[in-house]
Amino acid sequence: MMFSDVSLDEMFPRAHAVMRAPLPTLKTKDVYQLIRTNAVERGMTLTAEHMAVINFILDFYEHCDDCQNARMLADMLQNEFLPQGGRKYLYQLFPDGPLSTIHDIAELPKLGNETDKSFGTNW
């Protein structure tokens, strides 16, 4: 078959639109109340610094189709809070692990391969 016998549409098929469920809106009063309640049950006092990290994670989930990649999320979190100290700063705020703690108190979906609560994932 010669290229002249094939149309451009056959050579380069257009991508079909994928219908997906809308991403959730997580920054609601109910979600923040749930976070506060769960944090109190864990004996945590949430400060503005805690809420900045939590809001970063909630923003990520509102804009992400596949949020199971904990490594990518951990790297993004570290880069975002690098001026404050990066991973060390995050573990000072959330000693049991920032990703695991935030996912637990916000009742977000479990991360892929989660086995060690302090890490959040199994590398």
Backbone as ProteinMPNN parsed JSONL, in Angstrom:
{"seq_chain_A": "MMFSDVSLDEMFPRAHAVMRAPLPTLKTKDVYQLIRTNAVERGMTLTAEHMAVINFILDFYEHCDDCQNARMLADMLQNEFLPQGGRKYLYQLFPDGPLSTIHDIAELPKLGNETDKSFGTNW", "coords_chain_A": {"N_chain_A": [[0.843, -1.172, 0.0], [0.578, 2.168, -0.829], [1.537, 5.399, 0.386], [0.046, 7.387, -0.771], [-2.391, 6.232, -1.16], [-3.644, 6.287, 1.211], [-5.573, 8.071, 3.495], [-5.056, 11.119, 5.392], [-6.447, 10.995, 7.79], [-6.585, 8.27, 8.218], [-3.913, 7.635, 8.502], [-3.137, 9.154, 10.708], [-4.999, 8.836, 13.139], [-7.541, 10.632, 14.794], [-7.645, 11.527, 18.201], [-10.102, 10.276, 20.342], [-12.509, 11.902, 22.309], [-12.422, 11.382, 25.74], [-14.774, 10.378, 27.984], [-15.078, 11.357, 31.202], [-15.734, 11.12, 34.675], [-16.575, 14.076, 36.484], [-13.989, 15.793, 38.251], [-13.604, 15.756, 41.812], [-14.849, 18.319, 44.03], [-13.116, 19.371, 46.613], [-12.546, 21.273, 48.523], [-14.495, 22.126, 50.613], [-16.826, 23.248, 53.143], [-17.721, 21.054, 54.594], [-15.707, 19.139, 54.174], [-13.493, 20.4, 55.341], [-14.423, 20.517, 57.968], [-14.563, 17.781, 58.54], [-11.827, 17.175, 58.381], [-10.83, 18.7, 60.541], [-12.199, 17.448, 62.681], [-11.279, 14.755, 62.506], [-8.567, 15.235, 62.922], [-8.519, 16.168, 65.565], [-9.382, 13.854, 66.859], [-7.121, 12.33, 66.466], [-5.408, 13.599, 68.088], [-4.173, 15.889, 67.184], [-3.257, 19.293, 66.696], [-4.245, 21.58, 64.481], [-2.438, 23.907, 62.658], [-1.827, 27.014, 60.862], [0.265, 26.347, 59.202], [0.016, 23.559, 58.964], [-2.428, 23.516, 57.612], [-1.747, 24.733, 55.197], [-0.224, 22.758, 53.935], [-2.124, 20.703, 53.809], [-4.045, 21.95, 52.171], [-2.572, 22.11, 49.804], [-2.436, 19.4, 49.093], [-5.187, 18.871, 48.766], [-5.751, 20.6, 46.625], [-4.193, 19.355, 44.684], [-5.577, 16.921, 44.386], [-7.965, 17.897, 43.356], [-7.277, 18.551, 40.793], [-6.178, 16.381, 39.545], [-6.209, 13.438, 37.617], [-5.293, 10.847, 38.072], [-4.365, 9.912, 41.021], [-2.834, 8.092, 42.37], [-0.118, 7.826, 42.378], [2.137, 7.977, 44.601], [4.809, 8.631, 44.907], [5.307, 10.673, 43.04], [3.598, 12.628, 44.08], [4.73, 12.999, 46.635], [7.235, 14.026, 45.914], [6.461, 16.408, 44.631], [5.287, 17.707, 46.786], [7.49, 17.996, 48.499], [9.095, 19.721, 46.928], [7.426, 21.961, 46.784], [7.406, 22.863, 49.423], [10.042, 23.345, 49.945], [11.458, 25.798, 50.538], [10.81, 26.111, 53.252], [12.031, 23.981, 54.401], [11.585, 21.549, 53.262], [11.296, 18.03, 53.117], [12.025, 17.497, 55.788], [10.758, 19.581, 57.2], [8.083, 18.926, 56.598], [7.816, 16.462, 57.905], [8.162, 17.315, 60.507], [5.805, 18.668, 60.911], [3.935, 16.638, 60.406], [4.495, 13.976, 61.959], [3.923, 11.22, 61.646], [4.128, 10.808, 58.998], [3.609, 12.757, 56.187], [1.931, 12.299, 53.861], [0.417, 9.959, 54.479], [-0.835, 10.737, 56.888], [-2.343, 13.019, 56.125], [-3.978, 11.885, 54.167], [-5.418, 10.137, 55.775], [-6.755, 11.853, 57.678], [-8.238, 13.486, 56.001], [-9.715, 11.663, 54.734], [-9.095, 10.706, 52.154], [-8.627, 8.842, 49.057], [-6.815, 5.748, 49.334], [-3.287, 5.55, 48.899], [-1.336, 4.207, 46.182], [0.071, 0.984, 46.66], [0.33, 1.213, 49.434], [1.788, 0.398, 52.416], [3.459, 0.859, 54.589], [2.757, 2.953, 57.088], [4.209, 5.2, 57.958], [5.706, 5.948, 55.801], [3.909, 5.896, 53.7], [3.903, 4.555, 51.355], [5.027, 1.605, 49.606], [8.131, 1.259, 48.524]], "CA_chain_A": [[0.0, 0.0, 0.0], [1.333, 3.411, -0.944], [1.023, 6.459, 1.246], [-0.939, 8.184, -1.498], [-3.676, 5.543, -1.094], [-4.146, 6.375, 2.58], [-5.894, 9.448, 3.872], [-4.401, 11.59, 6.616], [-7.207, 10.502, 8.942], [-6.218, 6.87, 8.436], [-2.528, 7.601, 8.97], [-3.069, 9.79, 12.022], [-6.365, 8.903, 13.664], [-7.747, 11.635, 15.843], [-7.979, 10.985, 19.523], [-11.498, 10.442, 20.71], [-12.677, 12.483, 23.639], [-12.712, 10.395, 26.773], [-15.746, 10.9, 28.943], [-14.687, 11.03, 32.566], [-16.525, 11.763, 35.722], [-15.916, 15.314, 36.902], [-13.138, 15.675, 39.426], [-14.348, 16.22, 42.984], [-14.539, 19.576, 44.693], [-12.781, 18.927, 47.963], [-12.394, 22.371, 49.471], [-15.817, 22.526, 51.077], [-16.937, 23.348, 54.605], [-17.857, 19.702, 55.149], [-14.397, 18.474, 54.152], [-12.659, 21.026, 56.37], [-14.93, 20.072, 59.271], [-14.111, 16.396, 58.676], [-10.386, 17.223, 58.658], [-10.654, 19.16, 61.931], [-12.697, 16.404, 63.585], [-10.347, 13.624, 62.484], [-7.299, 15.666, 63.52], [-8.72, 16.19, 67.02], [-9.411, 12.453, 67.29], [-5.736, 11.839, 66.448], [-4.628, 14.392, 69.037], [-3.42, 16.904, 66.448], [-3.733, 20.667, 66.657], [-3.915, 22.064, 63.14], [-2.015, 25.301, 62.557], [-1.852, 27.529, 59.49], [1.268, 25.583, 58.446], [-0.62, 22.278, 58.63], [-3.482, 23.738, 56.618], [-1.117, 25.018, 53.901], [0.139, 21.463, 53.343], [-3.389, 20.015, 53.508], [-4.635, 22.603, 50.999], [-1.794, 21.7, 48.634], [-2.883, 18.047, 48.732], [-6.56, 18.973, 48.253], [-5.639, 21.184, 45.278], [-3.671, 18.305, 43.806], [-6.653, 15.972, 44.101], [-8.995, 18.535, 42.537], [-6.786, 18.728, 39.429], [-5.45, 15.189, 39.121], [-7.034, 12.3, 37.224], [-4.758, 9.628, 38.673], [-3.638, 10.373, 42.201], [-2.284, 6.942, 43.078], [1.335, 7.864, 42.33], [2.576, 8.636, 45.826], [6.166, 9.16, 44.733], [5.173, 11.957, 42.369], [2.981, 13.553, 45.021], [5.722, 13.3, 47.676], [8.247, 14.901, 45.316], [5.842, 17.717, 44.441], [5.107, 18.277, 48.117], [8.808, 18.41, 48.968], [9.513, 20.894, 46.157], [6.576, 23.095, 47.151], [7.753, 23.343, 50.762], [11.497, 23.362, 50.058], [11.962, 26.973, 51.273], [10.607, 25.928, 54.691], [12.844, 22.864, 54.872], [11.277, 20.341, 52.495], [10.813, 16.81, 53.772], [12.22, 17.64, 57.24], [9.667, 20.445, 57.651], [6.827, 18.182, 56.495], [7.787, 15.446, 58.96], [7.973, 18.01, 61.777], [4.365, 18.94, 61.008], [3.205, 15.369, 60.382], [5.506, 12.972, 62.314], [3.565, 9.883, 61.172], [4.219, 10.823, 57.542], [2.662, 13.747, 55.681], [0.916, 11.765, 52.95], [-0.481, 9.043, 55.19], [-1.632, 11.483, 57.858], [-3.325, 13.858, 55.426], [-4.962, 10.999, 53.541], [-6.282, 9.606, 56.834], [-7.649, 12.846, 58.292], [-9.143, 14.014, 54.976], [-10.4, 10.495, 54.172], [-8.816, 10.629, 50.72], [-8.359, 7.456, 48.641], [-5.511, 5.21, 49.725], [-2.239, 5.651, 47.89], [-0.919, 2.938, 45.613], [1.074, 0.183, 47.366], [0.522, 1.674, 50.81], [1.993, -0.66, 53.402], [4.107, 1.429, 55.758], [2.054, 4.195, 57.354], [5.102, 6.342, 58.111], [6.148, 6.315, 54.463], [2.759, 6.078, 52.843], [3.964, 3.642, 50.223], [6.061, 0.575, 49.608], [8.983, 1.569, 47.364]], "C_chain_A": [[0.891, 1.238, 0.0], [0.715, 4.456, -0.03], [-0.035, 7.294, 0.546], [-2.323, 7.545, -1.464], [-4.341, 5.669, 0.279], [-4.424, 7.828, 2.911], [-5.148, 9.829, 5.148], [-5.122, 11.082, 7.86], [-6.886, 9.044, 9.244], [-4.788, 6.749, 8.966], [-2.404, 8.117, 10.402], [-4.478, 9.912, 12.594], [-6.455, 9.907, 14.805], [-8.104, 10.94, 17.148], [-9.447, 11.258, 19.805], [-11.574, 11.014, 22.111], [-13.07, 11.387, 24.62], [-13.657, 11.033, 27.779], [-15.356, 10.424, 30.337], [-15.633, 11.715, 33.531], [-15.815, 13.046, 36.136], [-15.085, 15.077, 38.159], [-13.864, 16.279, 40.629], [-13.92, 17.616, 43.422], [-14.332, 19.239, 46.155], [-12.734, 20.056, 48.978], [-13.77, 22.923, 49.844], [-15.813, 22.599, 52.597], [-17.007, 21.969, 55.242], [-16.51, 18.986, 55.212], [-13.485, 19.072, 55.222], [-13.12, 20.638, 57.773], [-14.496, 18.632, 59.549], [-12.624, 16.347, 59.035], [-10.142, 17.646, 60.101], [-11.068, 18.087, 62.926], [-11.726, 15.236, 63.66], [-8.999, 13.989, 63.104], [-7.406, 15.688, 65.042], [-8.732, 14.769, 67.564], [-8.012, 11.847, 67.325], [-4.842, 12.611, 67.412], [-3.783, 15.467, 68.379], [-4.077, 18.26, 66.609], [-3.291, 21.244, 65.322], [-3.606, 23.554, 63.172], [-2.155, 25.75, 61.102], [-0.853, 26.768, 58.611], [0.717, 24.221, 58.036], [-1.625, 22.47, 57.489], [-2.903, 24.076, 55.244], [-0.751, 23.717, 53.192], [-1.123, 20.701, 52.941], [-4.039, 20.619, 52.27], [-3.882, 22.258, 49.721], [-2.255, 20.326, 48.151], [-4.298, 18.09, 48.157], [-6.568, 19.575, 46.852], [-5.163, 20.139, 44.276], [-4.788, 17.345, 43.415], [-7.755, 16.584, 43.25], [-8.574, 18.658, 41.078], [-6.133, 17.489, 38.841], [-6.419, 14.065, 38.767], [-6.595, 11.014, 37.917], [-3.859, 10.02, 39.831], [-3.025, 9.229, 42.986], [-0.76, 6.968, 43.147], [1.873, 8.664, 43.51], [3.957, 9.254, 45.669], [6.118, 10.534, 44.083], [4.607, 12.998, 43.328], [3.964, 13.951, 46.119], [6.798, 14.244, 47.145], [7.699, 16.306, 45.104], [5.689, 18.439, 45.771], [6.445, 18.785, 48.657], [9.269, 19.67, 48.24], [8.711, 22.131, 46.536], [7.011, 23.707, 48.482], [9.26, 23.324, 51.009], [12.017, 24.601, 50.794], [11.807, 26.853, 52.798], [11.444, 24.78, 55.25], [12.526, 21.553, 54.196], [10.739, 19.207, 53.338], [10.941, 16.906, 55.299], [11.093, 18.48, 57.847], [8.339, 19.687, 57.659], [6.71, 17.128, 57.593], [7.732, 16.071, 60.352], [6.493, 18.314, 61.986], [3.559, 17.657, 61.166], [4.18, 14.227, 60.682], [5.196, 11.557, 61.828], [3.631, 9.771, 59.652], [3.185, 11.772, 56.978], [1.566, 13.164, 54.794], [-0.081, 10.874, 53.676], [-1.398, 9.796, 56.14], [-2.715, 12.294, 57.171], [-4.384, 12.997, 54.756], [-5.918, 10.423, 54.584], [-7.248, 10.657, 57.358], [-8.619, 13.447, 57.282], [-9.974, 12.912, 54.333], [-10.307, 10.467, 52.645], [-8.557, 9.175, 50.348], [-6.954, 7.023, 49.049], [-4.533, 5.321, 48.557], [-1.863, 4.266, 47.383], [0.18, 2.286, 46.431], [1.304, 0.618, 48.807], [0.654, 0.48, 51.748], [2.581, -0.114, 54.688], [3.503, 2.801, 56.007], [2.994, 5.389, 57.48], [5.622, 6.825, 56.762], [4.96, 6.657, 53.575], [2.755, 5.12, 51.677], [5.035, 2.596, 50.448], [6.905, 0.802, 48.37], [9.555, 0.32, 46.829]], "O_chain_A": [[1.853, 1.318, 0.764], [-0.474, 4.404, 0.286], [-0.919, 7.85, 1.197], [-3.323, 8.221, -1.708], [-5.467, 5.211, 0.476], [-3.606, 8.707, 2.639], [-4.67, 8.966, 5.884], [-4.486, 10.774, 8.867], [-6.914, 8.63, 10.403], [-4.49, 5.872, 9.777], [-1.648, 7.569, 11.205], [-5.081, 10.983, 12.535], [-5.567, 10.008, 15.652], [-8.775, 9.908, 17.171], [-9.957, 12.345, 19.532], [-10.792, 10.648, 22.988], [-13.949, 10.572, 24.343], [-13.372, 12.088, 28.345], [-15.315, 9.223, 30.605], [-16.238, 12.743, 33.23], [-14.585, 13.099, 36.139], [-15.439, 14.265, 39.014], [-14.651, 17.212, 40.474], [-12.781, 18.033, 43.21], [-15.274, 18.864, 46.853], [-12.869, 19.813, 50.177], [-14.151, 24.024, 49.448], [-14.912, 22.078, 53.254], [-16.425, 21.738, 56.302], [-16.21, 18.306, 56.194], [-12.787, 18.342, 55.926], [-12.295, 20.451, 58.667], [-14.107, 18.305, 60.671], [-12.215, 15.567, 59.894], [-9.343, 17.029, 60.806], [-10.365, 17.843, 63.906], [-11.386, 14.777, 64.75], [-8.36, 13.15, 63.739], [-6.477, 15.269, 65.733], [-8.154, 14.505, 68.618], [-7.745, 10.949, 68.124], [-3.655, 12.311, 67.538], [-2.787, 15.911, 68.948], [-5.303, 18.366, 66.652], [-2.095, 21.381, 65.065], [-4.406, 24.358, 63.649], [-2.548, 24.975, 60.23], [-1.094, 26.568, 57.42], [0.919, 23.777, 56.906], [-1.665, 21.691, 56.536], [-3.509, 23.74, 54.226], [-0.947, 23.59, 51.983], [-1.183, 20.121, 51.857], [-4.531, 19.888, 51.41], [-4.495, 22.127, 48.661], [-2.442, 20.111, 46.954], [-4.58, 17.417, 47.166], [-7.309, 19.114, 45.984], [-5.673, 20.055, 43.159], [-4.927, 16.996, 42.243], [-8.417, 15.871, 42.497], [-9.425, 18.85, 40.209], [-5.587, 17.547, 37.74], [-7.342, 13.774, 39.528], [-7.427, 10.192, 38.301], [-2.712, 10.418, 39.626], [-2.724, 9.392, 44.168], [-0.17, 6.2, 43.907], [2.043, 9.881, 43.422], [4.234, 10.303, 46.25], [6.807, 11.455, 44.52], [5.091, 14.129, 43.375], [4.025, 15.122, 46.494], [7.224, 15.16, 47.849], [8.393, 17.288, 45.365], [5.933, 19.642, 45.866], [6.516, 19.883, 49.21], [9.782, 20.593, 48.872], [9.261, 23.231, 46.602], [6.986, 24.927, 48.647], [9.702, 23.291, 52.158], [12.936, 24.477, 51.605], [12.594, 27.434, 53.546], [11.546, 24.633, 56.468], [13.134, 20.533, 54.519], [9.847, 19.393, 54.165], [10.057, 16.445, 56.022], [10.542, 18.124, 58.889], [7.564, 19.793, 58.609], [5.631, 16.924, 58.149], [7.292, 15.412, 61.295], [5.987, 18.228, 63.105], [2.619, 17.595, 61.958], [4.649, 13.569, 59.753], [6.119, 10.769, 61.616], [3.233, 8.754, 59.084], [1.996, 11.619, 57.256], [0.394, 13.501, 54.96], [-1.291, 11.022, 53.503], [-2.598, 9.528, 56.195], [-3.874, 12.263, 57.583], [-5.565, 13.343, 54.774], [-7.103, 10.241, 54.303], [-8.444, 10.388, 57.473], [-9.71, 13.876, 57.657], [-10.832, 13.181, 53.492], [-11.294, 10.238, 51.946], [-8.293, 8.354, 51.226], [-6.029, 7.834, 49.1], [-4.909, 5.202, 47.391], [-2.053, 3.27, 48.081], [1.122, 2.958, 46.852], [2.391, 0.403, 49.342], [-0.255, -0.343, 51.858], [2.233, -0.582, 55.772], [3.716, 3.721, 55.217], [2.601, 6.502, 57.132], [5.943, 8.004, 56.611], [5.012, 7.605, 52.792], [1.71, 4.891, 51.067], [5.844, 2.699, 51.37], [6.434, 0.559, 47.26], [10.303, 0.353, 45.851]]}, "name": "protein", "num_of_chains": 1, "seq": "MMFSDVSLDEMFPRAHAVMRAPLPTLKTKDVYQLIRTNAVERGMTLTAEHMAVINFILDFYEHCDDCQNARMLADMLQNEFLPQGGRKYLYQLFPDGPLSTIHDIAELPKLGNETDKSFGTNW"}
